[in-house]
Every structure is written in C-alpha cells, then in structure tokens.
Amino acid sequence: MNYKTEEEFLDKVEKCLKKNGCKTWREVIPDQCKNWEKPYKVDLILQRDDFGFIGVEGKNLNTLRSGSIISKAIDQIKTKYENKTYFKGNIINKWCIAVPNKTLSENKNAHNEIIYFIKNFIKHRYNISFLELNENPNWKWKPYVIIDALTKNSLYFKK
C-alpha cells in the first residue's frame, strides 16, 4: 500500500502494535535532549513486557531509488538515538527501520529479494532490524507487524 506521508504509515503500524498488546509512544525525546531548543525525536518506541523497548525510525518510500532515505534512517539511529536513554534511564537495545515495503517493487520475486537484501545488510552491517507491516487482505490474519522476518529472532505482532 502506498502512503501519502510517513505519519500515515506509522499510524497504521502503531494501531497494529496496540491491538497486539504493545504500549507505544511517538516522537519521543531522549533523556539527554529534553532541554535542547531542537531536540532529537524518535519516531516510535514500542514496549511489551516479554521483549522490552524497541525503537523505530520510520521512512516513507515511494520508489526503489530511495536508498538515500534508508541511509538517512541508519544515520539517525546510529548517531542520534542509539547512544541515548529514554523514559528516565532506559536503554533501547533493539532498533528498527520501518518502511512501507509494498512500494519497493510490484514484482513479487523482486520484492522479496529486495527486502531480503535490505534486512540482511542493515542487520549484519549496523545491527538494525527491519520492521514490516503486512496488510495483505488475502492473509488469514488481519494486518500484522513482524520484526526480522524469517530469522530465529523474529518478533510477530498478530492475533
């Protein structure tokens, strides 16, 4: 599905996470940045008792030529967010990039290869996960979120 804005996409992700027992916060300012004139703001933080806190940097892509947008998300996580604390001292150990993956390719095989490449590249090079929102209306579940799909450490958020 194509989204007009990053906010619209993250609204859908957040709604799905809340339906699956997560607490969520948007535009979270790290503890160290609270008194800054223009503080850093993490797009989304989610929390559930069984896995703790996860930080998410969302980006809205509309073409496969959006590599610089993924690069910007990596830079934001690595230089601004990852080394900070949140909610009065909590460290976030898992960080994700979330993009509306339907925009990456209309060809299903190409799409899967692109997603596989992006996930493995950012995970192995930067230790950043990939958050996917699956909205396939033909799927037996309603929309769901998955982090690190098809790995032994996958986190599924579906009923």
C-alpha positions as a Python dict, from the first residue, in 0.01 Angstrom:
ca = {
    (1, 'M'): (0, 0, 0),
    (2, 'N'): (123, 350, -77),
    (3, 'Y'): (105, 616, 191),
    (4, 'K'): (91, 991, 143),
    (5, 'T'): (310, 1055, 447),
    (6, 'E'): (541, 881, 691),
    (7, 'E'): (297, 974, 967),
    (8, 'E'): (10, 793, 793),
    (9, 'F'): (224, 480, 761),
    (10, 'L'): (340, 492, 1124),
    (11, 'D'): (-21, 547, 1239),
    (12, 'K'): (-109, 212, 1078),
    (13, 'V'): (194, 40, 1236),
    (14, 'E'): (113, 185, 1578),
    (15, 'K'): (-252, 80, 1556),
    (16, 'C'): (-149, -277, 1478),
    (17, 'L'): (103, -284, 1763),
    (18, 'K'): (-153, -155, 2013),
    (19, 'K'): (-401, -423, 1905),
    (20, 'N'): (-133, -677, 1987),
    (21, 'G'): (-63, -566, 2341),
    (22, 'C'): (215, -312, 2292),
    (23, 'K'): (247, 23, 2457),
    (24, 'T'): (359, 285, 2207),
    (25, 'W'): (493, 638, 2212),
    (26, 'R'): (550, 874, 1918),
    (27, 'E'): (807, 1148, 1870),
    (28, 'V'): (998, 1052, 2186),
    (29, 'I'): (1271, 1288, 2301),
    (30, 'P'): (1578, 1113, 2452),
    (31, 'D'): (1655, 1197, 2816),
    (32, 'Q'): (1975, 1382, 2719),
    (33, 'C'): (1792, 1608, 2472),
    (34, 'K'): (1498, 1728, 2683),
    (35, 'N'): (1632, 2082, 2732),
    (36, 'W'): (1754, 2136, 2376),
    (37, 'E'): (1592, 2401, 2160),
    (38, 'K'): (1555, 2147, 1877),
    (39, 'P'): (1574, 1803, 2042),
    (40, 'Y'): (1608, 1472, 1862),
    (41, 'K'): (1278, 1283, 1832),
    (42, 'V'): (1247, 909, 1779),
    (43, 'D'): (952, 832, 1550),
    (44, 'L'): (811, 543, 1753),
    (45, 'I'): (902, 343, 2061),
    (46, 'L'): (712, 28, 2148),
    (47, 'Q'): (720, -182, 2460),
    (48, 'R'): (576, -509, 2578),
    (49, 'D'): (675, -699, 2892),
    (50, 'D'): (802, -1005, 2704),
    (51, 'F'): (1064, -816, 2498),
    (52, 'G'): (1114, -468, 2645),
    (53, 'F'): (1159, -149, 2446),
    (54, 'I'): (1215, -126, 2070),
    (55, 'G'): (1292, 198, 1887),
    (56, 'V'): (1165, 257, 1535),
    (57, 'E'): (1274, 506, 1272),
    (58, 'G'): (1011, 523, 1001),
    (59, 'K'): (1059, 644, 646),
    (60, 'N'): (811, 675, 363),
    (61, 'L'): (947, 534, 37),
    (62, 'N'): (779, 568, -297),
    (63, 'T'): (1040, 417, -525),
    (64, 'L'): (1321, 164, -526),
    (65, 'R'): (1559, 455, -588),
    (66, 'S'): (1515, 564, -225),
    (67, 'G'): (1841, 419, -93),
    (68, 'S'): (1945, 756, 46),
    (69, 'I'): (1632, 755, 265),
    (70, 'I'): (1730, 419, 416),
    (71, 'S'): (2083, 554, 466),
    (72, 'K'): (1944, 859, 647),
    (73, 'A'): (1742, 633, 880),
    (74, 'I'): (2057, 432, 963),
    (75, 'D'): (2250, 753, 1034),
    (76, 'Q'): (1974, 885, 1259),
    (77, 'I'): (1968, 566, 1465),
    (78, 'K'): (2345, 529, 1492),
    (79, 'T'): (2438, 893, 1559),
    (80, 'K'): (2135, 1039, 1736),
    (81, 'Y'): (1925, 774, 1908),
    (82, 'E'): (2113, 454, 1985),
    (83, 'N'): (2352, 600, 2242),
    (84, 'K'): (2080, 779, 2441),
    (85, 'T'): (1845, 677, 2723),
    (86, 'Y'): (1466, 706, 2726),
    (87, 'F'): (1193, 739, 2988),
    (88, 'K'): (1436, 835, 3265),
    (89, 'G'): (1724, 595, 3204),
    (90, 'N'): (1601, 306, 2989),
    (91, 'I'): (1839, 180, 2722),
    (92, 'I'): (1684, 60, 2398),
    (93, 'N'): (1873, -245, 2274),
    (94, 'K'): (1676, -313, 1954),
    (95, 'W'): (1635, -55, 1681),
    (96, 'C'): (1435, -92, 1361),
    (97, 'I'): (1379, 81, 1034),
    (98, 'A'): (1020, 73, 914),
    (99, 'V'): (926, 147, 554),
    (100, 'P'): (609, 65, 364),
    (101, 'N'): (758, -231, 181),
    (102, 'K'): (484, -256, -83),
    (103, 'T'): (643, 38, -260),
    (104, 'L'): (973, -138, -320),
    (105, 'S'): (866, -345, -622),
    (106, 'E'): (549, -460, -795),
    (107, 'N'): (721, -786, -896),
    (108, 'K'): (674, -1029, -606),
    (109, 'N'): (1003, -1216, -662),
    (110, 'A'): (1199, -893, -699),
    (111, 'H'): (1021, -751, -395),
    (112, 'N'): (1120, -1049, -179),
    (113, 'E'): (1482, -1028, -295),
    (114, 'I'): (1497, -654, -224),
    (115, 'I'): (1353, -698, 126),
    (116, 'Y'): (1586, -990, 196),
    (117, 'F'): (1888, -784, 86),
    (118, 'I'): (1788, -476, 289),
    (119, 'K'): (1716, -681, 603),
    (120, 'N'): (2043, -869, 590),
    (121, 'F'): (2251, -566, 501),
    (122, 'I'): (2125, -341, 780),
    (123, 'K'): (2122, -624, 1036),
    (124, 'H'): (2475, -750, 971),
    (125, 'R'): (2638, -416, 896),
    (126, 'Y'): (2463, -197, 1153),
    (127, 'N'): (2274, -432, 1390),
    (128, 'I'): (1948, -261, 1296),
    (129, 'S'): (1634, -465, 1240),
    (130, 'F'): (1369, -428, 971),
    (131, 'L'): (1007, -379, 1078),
    (132, 'E'): (742, -484, 827),
    (133, 'L'): (371, -414, 825),
    (134, 'N'): (178, -684, 637),
    (135, 'E'): (-160, -562, 521),
    (136, 'N'): (-237, -838, 271),
    (137, 'P'): (-618, -866, 271),
    (138, 'N'): (-595, -1228, 149),
    (139, 'W'): (-392, -1336, 452),
    (140, 'K'): (-573, -1527, 725),
    (141, 'W'): (-466, -1271, 987),
    (142, 'K'): (-560, -907, 997),
    (143, 'P'): (-274, -662, 940),
    (144, 'Y'): (27, -757, 1147),
    (145, 'V'): (378, -637, 1223),
    (146, 'I'): (690, -850, 1212),
    (147, 'I'): (1046, -762, 1305),
    (148, 'D'): (1332, -960, 1149),
    (149, 'A'): (1103, -1187, 950),
    (150, 'L'): (1230, -1534, 862),
    (151, 'T'): (1503, -1533, 1125),
    (152, 'K'): (1532, -1724, 1452),
    (153, 'N'): (1485, -1395, 1638),
    (154, 'S'): (1163, -1286, 1463),
    (155, 'L'): (906, -1096, 1662),
    (156, 'Y'): (549, -1131, 1535),
    (157, 'F'): (270, -899, 1641),
    (158, 'K'): (-51, -1065, 1522),
    (159, 'K'): (-362, -1210, 1675),
}
